[in-house]
Amino acid sequence: MKSILIAVTGGVLGWAASRTVAAPAPAREKVTALGESPSVGASLEDFGFIVGSWSGTVKGFATPRMPKAFESPGRMTSRWGPQHAWIETESTMELPGLGPYAVKVVVRFDRRAKVFDSFVVNTAGNGVRYSGKRTGNGLVFIGTIGDVTQRVTYENVSPRELRFVVEESDDGGATYHPHSETLWKRS
């Protein structure tokens, strides 16, 4: 049976033909393996801009694993965990060919490794772990799903707008192609 892994990190979609859960590399190794340096001086507060209720339209681009482009309305809610130890996000949307879809994301900051960790599970029964770093006015997370590397960017556009962009790579992160994009607006 062929299944589709849909990893949504705060509302951004990622597909791959696999039912496996990505085996995480140590956070620092995963980020530096792709030629990026860990976030120095960062903290989970850097990701606090995502906290709140959001609505938007998910725009999926045609990819080798998702042959048809689509647009779908979605909702996302993010909140702090106890003592600001993590941020948890729940997203819902309707996906062509799959119907109602939901995802749960928990993001924490690893103070020792100076990187962000994102743990993602979804209603397709899959899960994946991403490692991230602060960049400019947002965060960038890298994860591997089977043989596909994903780069997920969270951009703090304004206090009322948040952009999520997912790009995929079939060559270990040397080159990326667009996968999906969402402009979330505070509800």
C-alpha positions in Angstrom: 0.0 0.0 0.0 1.4 3.4 -1.0 0.9 6.1 1.6 1.7 9.8 1.7 3.6 11.5 4.6 2.4 14.9 5.2 4.5 16.8 7.6 3.0 20.1 8.5 5.2 22.3 10.6 3.0 25.0 11.9 0.9 24.8 8.8 3.4 24.1 6.1 3.0 20.9 4.2 5.7 18.4 3.3 5.1 15.2 1.3 7.1 12.1 0.6 6.1 8.5 -0.4 6.8 6.8 2.9 5.3 5.6 6.2 8.5 5.8 8.2 9.2 8.2 11.0 12.4 10.1 10.3 15.2 8.9 12.6 16.7 12.1 14.1 20.4 12.9 13.9 21.7 14.8 16.9 20.4 18.4 16.5 23.7 20.1 16.1 25.0 17.6 13.6 21.8 17.8 11.4 22.0 21.6 11.2 25.8 21.9 10.6 25.7 19.0 8.1 23.8 21.3 5.8 26.4 24.0 6.0 24.5 26.1 8.6 25.7 27.3 11.9 23.7 26.8 15.1 21.8 29.8 16.5 24.1 31.6 18.9 22.3 33.7 21.6 18.9 32.3 20.5 16.1 31.2 22.7 12.6 29.8 22.4 11.3 33.4 22.8 12.7 34.0 19.2 9.8 31.8 18.0 7.2 33.4 20.2 5.8 35.4 17.2 3.9 32.3 16.2 1.8 32.2 19.3 -1.8 33.0 18.6 -4.7 32.0 16.3 -4.3 32.2 12.5 -6.1 31.6 9.3 -4.8 31.4 5.8 -4.7 29.6 2.4 -2.2 26.8 1.9 -0.8 26.9 -1.6 0.7 23.6 -2.7 2.9 23.5 -5.8 3.2 20.5 -8.1 6.1 18.3 -7.1 7.3 14.8 -8.0 5.5 13.5 -4.9 2.4 15.7 -5.3 1.7 16.0 -9.0 -1.2 18.5 -8.7 -1.0 22.1 -7.3 -3.8 23.1 -5.0 -5.1 25.8 -2.6 -6.9 25.0 0.7 -8.1 27.2 3.6 -6.6 26.4 6.9 -6.6 27.3 10.6 -3.7 27.3 13.0 -3.4 27.8 16.8 -0.1 28.1 18.6 0.4 28.5 22.4 3.1 28.4 25.0 3.6 25.2 27.0 4.0 25.4 30.8 6.8 27.8 31.9 7.5 28.6 28.2 9.3 25.3 27.9 7.9 24.7 24.4 5.4 26.0 21.8 2.7 23.7 20.6 0.8 24.2 17.3 -2.3 22.6 16.0 -3.3 23.1 12.3 -6.3 21.9 10.4 -7.1 22.0 6.7 -8.7 20.1 3.9 -6.3 18.3 1.5 -7.2 17.2 -2.0 -7.4 13.4 -2.1 -7.1 13.1 1.7 -9.9 15.2 3.1 -9.8 16.6 6.6 -6.2 16.9 7.9 -4.7 17.8 11.2 -1.2 18.2 12.5 0.4 18.7 16.0 3.8 20.4 16.3 5.9 20.9 19.4 9.0 23.2 19.2 11.6 23.5 21.9 15.0 25.1 22.1 18.0 22.9 22.9 20.2 25.3 25.0 23.2 23.0 24.9 23.3 22.5 21.2 21.9 26.0 20.5 19.3 24.7 18.0 15.5 24.5 17.8 13.8 21.0 17.6 10.4 20.6 16.0 8.5 17.3 16.5 5.6 16.8 14.1 2.8 14.2 14.0 -0.3 14.2 11.8 -3.6 12.4 11.1 -1.9 10.5 8.3 -0.2 8.5 11.1 3.3 9.9 10.5 5.9 11.8 12.4 9.2 13.6 11.7 11.7 15.7 13.6 13.2 19.0 12.2 16.2 21.0 13.5 16.2 24.7 13.1 18.1 28.0 13.6 17.2 31.7 13.8 17.6 33.7 10.6 16.8 37.4 10.2 13.1 37.8 11.1 12.3 34.1 11.4 13.5 30.5 11.8 14.5 27.9 9.3 14.1 24.2 10.0 15.7 21.3 8.2 14.3 17.7 8.2 14.7 14.5 6.3 11.7 12.3 5.2 13.1 9.2 3.6 15.4 10.5 0.9 13.9 14.0 0.7 15.3 16.9 2.6 12.9 19.7 3.5 13.6 23.3 4.4 10.8 24.9 6.3 10.9 28.7 6.8 8.8 30.6 9.3 9.0 34.3 8.5 7.6 37.0 10.9 6.3 39.3 8.2 4.4 41.6 10.7 2.6 41.3 14.0 -0.5 40.2 12.0 1.1 38.1 9.2 3.3 35.0 9.2 4.7 33.3 6.1 5.5 29.6 5.9 7.5 28.3 3.0 8.4 24.6 2.4 11.1 23.7 -0.1 12.2 20.2 -0.9 15.6 18.7 -2.0 16.3 15.4 -3.7 20.1 15.9 -3.5 20.6 16.2 0.3 20.1 20.0 0.4 22.4 21.1 -2.4 19.4 22.5 -4.3 15.7 23.1 -3.4 12.5 23.4 -5.3 9.2 25.0 -4.0 6.7 22.7 -2.3 4.2 24.9 -0.5 3.6 28.4 0.9 1.1 29.8 3.4 0.5 33.4 4.4 -1.2 33.2 7.8 -3.1 36.1 9.2 -4.0 36.6 12.9 -7.7 35.7 13.5 
